[in-house]
Amino acid sequence: MSLSIIRGSSEHGDFEHVVSQSIEMLGLAHHSFNLATHALLTDADAEATAREIRETDRRINRTEQRLRSDLMRHISARGGSDIETVLGLTLLLKKIERVGDFAKDILELNESGVALTAAPDAETLMSEREAVSVLFSRAAELMTTSDPGPDAVRQYRDEVDMVIAVCQARMDSYVMSDEPARDVVGLAIYYRFMHRIAANLLGVVRASAEPVNHIDLDDEGASPAATSDESP
C-alpha cells in the first residue's frame, strides 16, 4: 500500500505505517461524520453518539500527533532528501484531522439545540448528506490507489466542486431567507460545515496524489484558478 507522494522516496518503507494509519484516520473521520449527521437528522441517541464521536476525535488527534513526530524523526535521521514527501504527508494528516474536527462541530451544533428531524426538506438533507459520505469513500479509494493519475484526481475535484456549489447555494438561500432565524441559522451553519468537509476531503486527495508544491493550501474548496494541465 502506498500513496503517489511517497514513490521514489529514499526510504520508501519508512512511510508505510504513516500511509496505512492515515487511511485508518480517514475511516474514523468518516465514522464520526456518519454518526454526527445521523444524530442531527434523525432521533438517534445523542448522548451515546457524543461519547463515541469525542473518543474517535481523540484517537484521530493522538494518531496525527504520533505520526507527525515520526515524520520529524525521519527528517532528523535521514536529512532533507525526503522533505517533500514529509511535507506532503504532514499536510495530508492535517487535512484528515480537520475533517474529524468538522464532524465534531456538527455534533456540537446538535448539542446546542439544533435539530433537523422535522425540517420540511428532510429528504433533501439526507440525500445531500449521502453525497458527502460518498466523497469520504471515494477519497479512501483514491488514497489506496498507488497512482490514481491526474484524470482521477480531476474527476474527484469536479465531484467535490458540485457538492460545494450545492452547499454554497443552500447557505446563500438561508442567509437571505425571510424565515425566522431559529429556522434557518442552524441550517446555514450545517451547510457551512458540509462545505468545509468536502473542501478538506479534496485536500486529502490532492495531498495524497500530487507534489506538495502543486497543492493549493486553501481549505475553502475552490479549485485553483489555473493549473499547468488545464486551459485558462
C-alpha positions as CSV (number, residue, x, y, z in Angstrom):
1,M,0.0,0.0,0.0
2,S,1.5,3.4,-0.9
3,L,0.5,6.9,-1.9
4,S,1.7,8.5,-5.0
5,I,3.7,11.1,-3.0
6,I,6.0,8.6,-1.4
7,R,7.1,6.9,-4.6
8,G,10.8,7.5,-5.2
9,S,11.5,8.4,-1.6
10,S,14.9,7.3,-0.4
11,E,13.4,5.1,2.4
12,H,10.0,4.2,0.9
13,G,9.3,1.6,3.6
14,D,9.7,4.1,6.4
15,F,6.4,5.8,5.4
16,E,4.2,2.7,5.1
17,H,2.9,2.9,8.6
18,V,2.1,6.6,8.0
19,V,0.1,5.7,4.9
20,S,-1.8,2.9,6.5
21,Q,-2.7,4.8,9.6
22,S,-3.7,7.9,7.7
23,I,-6.2,5.8,5.8
24,E,-7.4,4.5,9.1
25,M,-7.7,8.1,10.4
26,L,-9.9,9.0,7.3
27,G,-12.1,6.0,8.1
28,L,-12.5,7.2,11.7
29,A,-13.4,10.7,10.5
30,H,-16.0,9.1,8.1
31,H,-17.4,7.2,11.0
32,S,-17.7,10.4,13.1
33,F,-19.3,12.2,10.2
34,N,-21.9,9.5,9.8
35,L,-22.7,9.5,13.5
36,A,-22.9,13.3,13.8
37,T,-25.1,13.8,10.8
38,H,-27.3,10.9,11.8
39,A,-27.8,12.4,15.2
40,L,-28.7,15.8,13.7
41,L,-31.1,14.5,11.1
42,T,-32.7,11.7,13.0
43,D,-33.8,10.8,16.5
44,A,-30.6,8.9,17.3
45,D,-29.3,8.6,20.9
46,A,-27.4,11.9,21.1
47,E,-25.6,11.1,24.4
48,A,-24.2,7.8,23.2
49,T,-23.3,9.4,19.8
50,A,-21.5,12.2,21.5
51,R,-19.3,9.9,23.6
52,E,-18.3,7.9,20.6
53,I,-17.6,10.9,18.4
54,R,-15.4,12.5,21.1
55,E,-13.5,9.4,21.7
56,T,-13.0,8.9,17.9
57,D,-11.8,12.5,17.7
58,R,-9.2,11.9,20.4
59,R,-8.0,8.8,18.6
60,I,-7.6,10.8,15.4
61,N,-5.7,13.6,17.2
62,R,-3.4,11.2,19.0
63,T,-2.6,9.3,15.8
64,E,-1.9,12.6,14.0
65,Q,0.5,13.8,16.7
66,R,2.3,10.5,16.8
67,L,2.7,10.3,13.1
68,R,3.9,13.9,12.8
69,S,6.6,13.1,15.4
70,D,7.6,10.0,13.4
71,L,7.9,12.2,10.3
72,M,10.1,14.8,12.1
73,R,12.3,12.0,13.4
74,H,12.7,10.7,9.9
75,I,13.9,14.1,8.7
76,S,16.3,14.4,11.7
77,A,17.8,10.9,11.0
78,R,17.8,11.0,7.2
79,G,18.4,14.6,6.3
80,G,16.4,16.6,3.8
81,S,16.3,14.1,0.9
82,D,12.6,13.2,1.7
83,I,11.5,16.7,2.7
84,E,8.8,16.9,0.0
85,T,7.3,13.6,1.0
86,V,7.3,14.5,4.7
87,L,5.7,17.9,4.0
88,G,3.0,16.2,1.8
89,L,2.3,13.6,4.5
90,T,2.1,16.2,7.2
91,L,-0.4,18.2,5.1
92,L,-2.4,15.0,4.5
93,L,-2.6,14.3,8.2
94,K,-3.7,17.8,9.0
95,K,-6.4,17.7,6.4
96,I,-7.8,14.5,7.8
97,E,-7.7,15.9,11.3
98,R,-9.7,18.9,10.2
99,V,-12.4,16.7,8.7
100,G,-12.7,15.0,12.0
101,D,-13.0,18.4,13.7
102,F,-15.8,19.4,11.4
103,A,-17.7,16.2,12.2
104,K,-17.4,17.1,15.9
105,D,-18.6,20.6,15.0
106,I,-21.8,19.0,13.6
107,L,-22.3,17.1,16.8
108,E,-21.9,20.4,18.8
109,L,-24.4,22.1,16.6
110,N,-26.9,19.3,17.6
111,E,-25.9,19.7,21.2
112,S,-26.6,23.5,21.0
113,G,-30.2,22.7,20.3
114,V,-30.3,22.5,16.6
115,A,-32.4,19.5,15.4
116,L,-33.3,19.0,11.8
117,T,-35.5,15.9,12.2
118,A,-38.7,17.9,11.3
119,A,-37.1,20.1,8.6
120,P,-39.5,20.4,5.6
121,D,-36.7,19.4,3.2
122,A,-35.6,16.4,5.3
123,E,-35.3,14.1,2.3
124,T,-33.0,16.6,0.5
125,L,-30.9,16.9,3.6
126,M,-30.4,13.2,3.8
127,S,-29.6,12.9,0.1
128,E,-27.0,15.7,0.3
129,R,-25.6,14.2,3.4
130,E,-25.2,10.9,1.5
131,A,-23.4,12.8,-1.3
132,V,-20.7,14.0,1.2
133,S,-20.5,10.5,2.7
134,V,-19.7,9.1,-0.8
135,L,-16.9,11.7,-1.0
136,F,-15.3,10.1,2.0
137,S,-15.4,6.6,0.4
138,R,-14.1,7.9,-2.9
139,A,-11.2,9.7,-1.1
140,A,-10.3,6.4,0.6
141,E,-10.3,4.6,-2.7
142,L,-8.0,7.1,-4.3
143,M,-5.7,7.0,-1.3
144,T,-5.3,3.2,-1.7
145,T,-4.5,3.5,-5.4
146,S,-0.8,3.8,-5.8
147,D,-1.0,6.1,-8.8
148,P,-4.6,7.3,-9.4
149,G,-3.4,9.7,-12.2
150,P,-4.4,13.3,-12.9
151,D,-7.7,12.3,-14.5
152,A,-9.0,10.6,-11.4
153,V,-8.0,13.5,-9.2
154,R,-9.6,15.9,-11.6
155,Q,-12.8,13.9,-11.6
156,Y,-12.8,13.8,-7.9
157,R,-12.3,17.6,-7.8
158,D,-15.3,18.0,-10.1
159,E,-17.4,15.9,-7.8
160,V,-16.3,18.0,-4.8
161,D,-17.0,21.2,-6.6
162,M,-20.5,20.1,-7.3
163,V,-21.2,19.3,-3.7
164,I,-19.6,22.6,-2.6
165,A,-21.7,24.5,-5.1
166,V,-24.9,23.0,-3.6
167,C,-23.7,23.8,-0.1
168,Q,-22.9,27.4,-1.1
169,A,-26.3,27.8,-2.7
170,R,-28.0,26.5,0.4
171,M,-26.1,28.8,2.7
172,D,-26.9,31.8,0.4
173,S,-30.6,31.0,0.4
174,Y,-30.7,30.7,4.2
175,V,-28.8,33.9,4.7
176,M,-31.2,35.8,2.5
177,S,-34.3,34.0,3.8
178,D,-37.3,35.8,5.4
179,E,-37.9,32.8,7.6
180,P,-37.3,33.2,11.4
181,A,-33.7,32.9,12.4
182,R,-34.4,29.9,14.6
183,D,-35.5,28.0,11.4
184,V,-32.6,28.9,9.1
185,V,-29.4,29.8,11.1
186,G,-28.8,26.2,12.1
187,L,-29.2,25.0,8.5
188,A,-26.8,27.7,7.3
189,I,-24.2,26.6,9.8
190,Y,-24.7,23.0,9.0
191,Y,-24.1,23.5,5.3
192,R,-21.0,25.6,6.1
193,F,-19.6,22.6,7.9
194,M,-20.5,20.3,5.0
195,H,-18.8,22.8,2.6
196,R,-15.6,22.7,4.7
197,I,-15.7,18.9,5.0
198,A,-15.9,18.5,1.2
199,A,-13.2,21.0,0.7
200,N,-10.8,19.3,3.0
201,L,-11.6,15.9,1.5
202,L,-10.4,17.4,-1.8
203,G,-7.3,18.5,0.1
204,V,-6.8,14.9,1.4
205,V,-6.9,13.5,-2.2
206,R,-4.6,16.1,-3.6
207,A,-2.1,15.8,-0.8
208,S,-2.0,12.0,-1.3
209,A,-1.6,12.3,-5.1
210,E,0.2,15.5,-6.0
211,P,3.6,17.1,-5.3
212,V,3.2,19.4,-2.3
213,N,4.3,22.5,-4.4
214,H,1.3,21.9,-6.7
215,I,-1.3,21.8,-3.9
216,D,-3.5,24.8,-3.1
217,L,-3.2,25.1,0.7
218,D,-6.6,26.9,1.0
219,D,-9.2,24.7,2.6
220,E,-12.2,26.7,1.3
221,G,-12.6,24.2,-1.6
222,A,-12.3,26.5,-4.6
223,S,-10.3,24.9,-7.4
224,P,-7.0,26.5,-8.2
225,A,-7.5,29.4,-10.6
226,A,-5.3,27.8,-13.2
227,T,-3.2,24.6,-13.4
228,S,-0.4,23.5,-15.7
229,D,-2.6,20.8,-17.3
230,E,-5.7,22.9,-18.0
231,S,-6.6,25.6,-20.4
232,P,-7.5,29.0,-19.0
